[in-house]
């Protein structure tokens, strides 16, 4: 590398022999010799030269001034780089938006019709709806653009667990291939896994395997969840392995959706009840108990009462929530049997469950709770149950209200008005 | 000799401040790029399709807001989140705030057995709507407590959801504001507070309770504040968030875990920086009880607020903030350098004292010294201009980063032209805005030290929202 050294003079000095240069240390000595000359540096000496230049830059000034100049230089360079990056980003975003808008205009409507269709369409039907001759016609746009549009459409149909034509559409448009390409190239892995997970999309199992043990927890978690949808040999491998790990609510939310997706397609489900029994993580166990009410078998649903005596309070509460949601009246007696041995928080959940059956057998039970409990919340729960249980219990609620003190009456009025208002709102909504 | 020594102190102070800013820049970049890898589609889809998402209450105190209350409440009700309620606390308004709400939202009084979980001025009534359109709305009427903290506490006594958003009734929330804030809590259950980025709404156009044309403010004062807000949220808070050392979630918009707020005693009515005070006590509570916690800042702009557009209101606001800061420091000095309080005690608190509390004092003294030296002929002008240039360009560089980050995070404005306006403001802000902010802060400190009676004052709204 040839570096022209000129501090004061612009006159070219005669070339110095390399031997002279390299026999001298890279220090002030060398530069004093070659001032105003040019010299050839090789290897490490190039860096040493620059280090020397920086060290001796504006040597005649105080270090405070030199530092200030350095800050000025750094700020100017940074701002130029930032402006360049800013302009590049604007351009990229604009290009993407233009392409997206154009692609949406052409394909959004047919894609929506295809995805929303409950029947499995043939390739030919998909081509006809999209007004193309074959899959090659989709190559006009990048596969990732199609993936984005299809994901947006999927979002608007979030209430439908399984969309039969989605997988095929992703394949025909080249979106699946594009997403797999991203995984293969290790580009935007987290975003790609999110799309795969949101749809959900069946992708190459081998590509996911790379990320199932990724050092970033979020990537590995998403890859493991996607493995549940993509693997045909061992879909629940990681799900079972991770069962006892501490999980955040997001993991449970995603698992709920994936289990629903599987149930809709009649794909064999994991043994939820057995997993809930063996799970050491109480929150995960409670989640699985609650999942029984959504995706469990009939037998699993019937056996929910077994959790009333479970040592994990979270599981007891989850079972009661499930029973309340399903209105499983055959558990009524079992609830009563275990009521006395439960803590207050479980008792309140039991009251709600009993109330949801509307059998009319336990009106006096609610009255006794109201009269006997020192807890304000339990009293309120008992009164709410009395008001909602049956017509007969509502009469008793009113009788209790009449005999209540002025202070106590506020709670009665509150409950009455809340439910009356709710009924009125429902009526208004219907009308 | 004294001046020479002082000069060196100020030089080192500025240098360390710059280093801290650069560190925060790097940290915030790390944090924002990691956070932005989560796509909005995935966030929405996860939340919408699940029965497990937590409920969120929006608590917004209102005091003499008759000009804008109807539009504002409608704006708050326009959230896409599936499980939320809006709780407006009428803090004893003297105008027609309550009457307008009753009339426009078909409210009826409902009896309520009020339980004081956290202290506040007496509760008077509760209202609910009979119109299904407004079924998520609850209005609490209470005796005026004199502070926002008191009104938020009344809301806390009424709400039942595990999370709540503390906002001002004049704030306009983006439709996905709750999604954005709740998502971090779904990913990390130990999060006790989430701060959303705020921006100025002056200069933007409203339609149907939502901002449709978002532009930077036309007036200079709100424009400077917009830049200041962005700098604070996108660099300061996001940087601290990366190392879990955030010490403030703005009172304008923040999501909190209800049980932790109640356990920490609710908002302090006597505090002039009630937001900072609340978060400090929440962290203090978690540290004392050895509960793992995290406080995070999200880069998305969730909330637009109308900033003071006149000097008079700006002065009142900043004097109050200055007073709040010194009061807060004084109240929580016991946390300083105590390992028990983790990064808050060991890092953030000393930093705030050194670089936020002392900065106006040092800047003000610096100005006085400069004036003195000019008169005595003691200024080396060449050195002065070089140093001045370094500081000025550094502040410009920070503003450039802010603009770039904001754009990367999705952008606050509808048009990219807004960013040029913001950069233009950054050019003149150090001369036309910053010196006044320094003076207002010092005034706040003096007021606190002298024990001058504190007044909250009323923010004059222009009420430009169109429904």
HADDOCK unambig.tbl for C-alpha pairs under 7 A between the chains (distance, minus, plus):
assign (segid A and resid 65 and name CA) (segid B and resid 383 and name CA) 6.47 0.50 0.50
assign (segid A and resid 65 and name CA) (segid B and resid 386 and name CA) 6.84 0.50 0.50
assign (segid A and resid 68 and name CA) (segid B and resid 386 and name CA) 6.32 0.50 0.50
assign (segid A and resid 68 and name CA) (segid B and resid 387 and name CA) 5.55 0.50 0.50
assign (segid A and resid 68 and name CA) (segid B and resid 390 and name CA) 5.42 0.50 0.50
assign (segid A and resid 69 and name CA) (segid B and resid 386 and name CA) 6.80 0.50 0.50
assign (segid A and resid 69 and name CA) (segid B and resid 390 and name CA) 6.91 0.50 0.50
assign (segid A and resid 71 and name CA) (segid B and resid 390 and name CA) 5.69 0.50 0.50
assign (segid A and resid 72 and name CA) (segid B and resid 389 and name CA) 6.83 0.50 0.50
assign (segid A and resid 72 and name CA) (segid B and resid 390 and name CA) 4.88 0.50 0.50
assign (segid A and resid 72 and name CA) (segid B and resid 393 and name CA) 6.35 0.50 0.50
assign (segid A and resid 75 and name CA) (segid B and resid 393 and name CA) 6.12 0.50 0.50
assign (segid A and resid 75 and name CA) (segid B and resid 394 and name CA) 5.96 0.50 0.50
assign (segid A and resid 75 and name CA) (segid B and resid 397 and name CA) 5.93 0.50 0.50
assign (segid A and resid 79 and name CA) (segid B and resid 397 and name CA) 5.94 0.50 0.50
assign (segid A and resid 79 and name CA) (segid B and resid 400 and name CA) 6.76 0.50 0.50
assign (segid A and resid 86 and name CA) (segid B and resid 404 and name CA) 6.21 0.50 0.50
assign (segid A and resid 152 and name CA) (segid B and resid 41 and name CA) 6.93 0.50 0.50
assign (segid A and resid 155 and name CA) (segid B and resid 41 and name CA) 6.83 0.50 0.50
assign (segid A and resid 155 and name CA) (segid B and resid 45 and name CA) 5.84 0.50 0.50
assign (segid A and resid 158 and name CA) (segid B and resid 45 and name CA) 6.52 0.50 0.50
assign (segid A and resid 158 and name CA) (segid B and resid 48 and name CA) 6.82 0.50 0.50
assign (segid A and resid 158 and name CA) (segid B and resid 49 and name CA) 5.71 0.50 0.50
assign (segid A and resid 159 and name CA) (segid B and resid 49 and name CA) 6.23 0.50 0.50
assign (segid A and resid 190 and name CA) (segid B and resid 37 and name CA) 6.57 0.50 0.50
assign (segid A and resid 191 and name CA) (segid B and resid 37 and name CA) 6.00 0.50 0.50
assign (segid A and resid 191 and name CA) (segid B and resid 38 and name CA) 6.47 0.50 0.50
assign (segid A and resid 191 and name CA) (segid B and resid 39 and name CA) 6.65 0.50 0.50
assign (segid A and resid 194 and name CA) (segid B and resid 42 and name CA) 6.13 0.50 0.50
assign (segid A and resid 198 and name CA) (segid B and resid 42 and name CA) 5.97 0.50 0.50
assign (segid A and resid 198 and name CA) (segid B and resid 45 and name CA) 6.75 0.50 0.50
assign (segid A and resid 248 and name CA) (segid B and resid 186 and name CA) 6.24 0.50 0.50
assign (segid A and resid 248 and name CA) (segid B and resid 187 and name CA) 5.47 0.50 0.50
assign (segid A and resid 248 and name CA) (segid B and resid 188 and name CA) 5.69 0.50 0.50
assign (segid A and resid 248 and name CA) (segid B and resid 189 and name CA) 5.87 0.50 0.50
assign (segid A and resid 249 and name CA) (segid B and resid 186 and name CA) 4.95 0.50 0.50
assign (segid A and resid 249 and name CA) (segid B and resid 187 and name CA) 6.42 0.50 0.50
assign (segid A and resid 250 and name CA) (segid B and resid 186 and name CA) 4.81 0.50 0.50
assign (segid A and resid 250 and name CA) (segid B and resid 187 and name CA) 5.29 0.50 0.50
assign (segid A and resid 253 and name CA) (segid B and resid 46 and name CA) 6.60 0.50 0.50
assign (segid A and resid 253 and name CA) (segid B and resid 50 and name CA) 5.89 0.50 0.50
assign (segid A and resid 253 and name CA) (segid B and resid 52 and name CA) 6.42 0.50 0.50
assign (segid A and resid 254 and name CA) (segid B and resid 46 and name CA) 6.41 0.50 0.50
assign (segid A and resid 410 and name CA) (segid B and resid 111 and name CA) 6.16 0.50 0.50
assign (segid A and resid 410 and name CA) (segid B and resid 112 and name CA) 6.32 0.50 0.50
assign (segid A and resid 410 and name CA) (segid B and resid 113 and name CA) 5.67 0.50 0.50
assign (segid A and resid 411 and name CA) (segid B and resid 112 and name CA) 6.66 0.50 0.50
assign (segid A and resid 411 and name CA) (segid B and resid 113 and name CA) 5.47 0.50 0.50
assign (segid A and resid 413 and name CA) (segid B and resid 111 and name CA) 5.76 0.50 0.50
assign (segid A and resid 414 and name CA) (segid B and resid 110 and name CA) 6.52 0.50 0.50
assign (segid A and resid 414 and name CA) (segid B and resid 111 and name CA) 4.67 0.50 0.50
assign (segid A and resid 414 and name CA) (segid B and resid 112 and name CA) 5.09 0.50 0.50
assign (segid A and resid 414 and name CA) (segid B and resid 113 and name CA) 6.91 0.50 0.50
assign (segid A and resid 417 and name CA) (segid B and resid 110 and name CA) 6.24 0.50 0.50
assign (segid A and resid 421 and name CA) (segid B and resid 130 and name CA) 6.57 0.50 0.50
assign (segid A and resid 424 and name CA) (segid B and resid 130 and name CA) 6.94 0.50 0.50
assign (segid A and resid 425 and name CA) (segid B and resid 130 and name CA) 5.93 0.50 0.50
assign (segid A and resid 425 and name CA) (segid B and resid 131 and name CA) 6.40 0.50 0.50
assign (segid A and resid 425 and name CA) (segid B and resid 132 and name CA) 5.28 0.50 0.50
assign (segid A and resid 428 and name CA) (segid B and resid 132 and name CA) 6.56 0.50 0.50
assign (segid A and resid 429 and name CA) (segid B and resid 132 and name CA) 5.93 0.50 0.50
